[in-house]
Amino acid sequence: MELYCKEHPRSPSAVRRPRIMIRGGSCVALLGSTLEDGIAGIGGSVEEALRAFDLHYLESVRSHR
């Protein structure tokens, strides 16, 4: 996570710092208390999960405008 955030310092992941969890062989980046209530990114690696989180976060911001 630190390397991704260093390489993408203005990304939602770097600014919001989601929790990283491993679930059933997948990495999950989660901001919030649950997958249903929060913003999450899921991938095969931490970097993929953070990339997915960034996309979902930006989609969420755009849909609330």
C-alpha positions in Angstrom: 0.0 0.0 0.0 2.8 2.4 0.9 4.4 2.0 -2.5 1.1 2.5 -4.4 0.3 5.6 -2.4 3.8 7.0 -2.9 3.4 6.4 -6.7 -0.1 7.9 -6.7 0.0 10.6 -4.0 -3.2 12.4 -5.0 -5.3 9.2 -5.5 -8.3 8.4 -3.3 -6.3 5.6 -1.8 -3.4 7.8 -0.8 -5.8 10.5 0.6 -8.4 8.3 2.3 -6.2 5.3 3.3 -8.7 2.4 3.1 -8.1 -0.7 5.3 -6.5 -3.6 3.5 -7.8 -7.1 4.2 -7.2 -10.5 2.7 -10.4 -12.5 2.0 -10.4 -15.9 0.4 -7.3 -15.2 -1.7 -8.4 -11.7 -2.7 -7.3 -8.4 -1.4 -9.9 -5.9 -0.3 -9.4 -2.1 0.1 -12.3 -0.9 2.3 -13.4 2.5 3.5 -16.3 2.1 5.8 -17.5 -0.6 8.2 -18.8 -3.1 5.6 -18.6 -3.9 1.9 -22.3 -3.1 1.6 -22.1 0.3 3.4 -18.6 1.4 2.4 -16.5 1.9 -0.7 -14.4 -1.1 -1.6 -12.0 -2.3 -4.2 -11.2 -6.0 -4.7 -8.3 -7.5 -6.6 -5.8 -10.3 -6.8 -3.1 -8.0 -5.2 -3.0 -5.0 -3.0 -2.2 -2.8 -6.0 -5.2 -4.2 -7.9 -7.5 -3.6 -4.9 -6.3 -0.1 -4.5 -6.8 0.7 -8.2 -10.3 -0.7 -8.0 -11.0 1.3 -4.8 -9.8 4.5 -6.6 -12.3 3.8 -9.4 -15.2 3.1 -7.1 -14.4 6.1 -5.0 -14.4 8.4 -8.0 -17.6 6.9 -9.3 -19.2 7.4 -5.9 -18.1 11.1 -5.8 -19.4 11.7 -9.4 -22.8 10.1 -8.7 -23.3 12.3 -5.6 -22.9 15.6 -7.5 
